[in-house]
């Protein structure tokens, strides 16, 4: 998945979603 997308969702949920996508 795109890192940008992860960071975007992470901002909404407030969790390190980017790490999950990584």
C-alpha positions as CSV (number, residue, x, y, z in Angstrom):
1,X,0.0,0.0,0.0
2,X,1.1,3.6,-0.4
3,X,2.8,5.1,2.6
4,X,0.9,8.3,2.0
5,X,-2.4,6.5,2.4
6,X,-1.2,4.9,5.6
7,X,-0.1,8.2,7.1
8,X,-3.4,9.8,6.0
9,X,-5.4,7.1,7.8
10,X,-3.0,7.2,10.7
11,X,-3.9,10.9,11.1
12,X,-7.6,10.1,11.3
13,X,-7.4,7.1,13.6
14,X,-4.5,8.6,15.5
15,X,-2.4,5.4,15.3
16,X,0.8,4.4,13.5
17,X,-1.1,2.8,10.6
18,X,1.9,3.5,8.4
19,X,3.8,0.8,10.3
20,X,1.0,-1.7,9.7
21,X,1.1,-0.9,5.9
22,X,4.9,-1.2,6.0
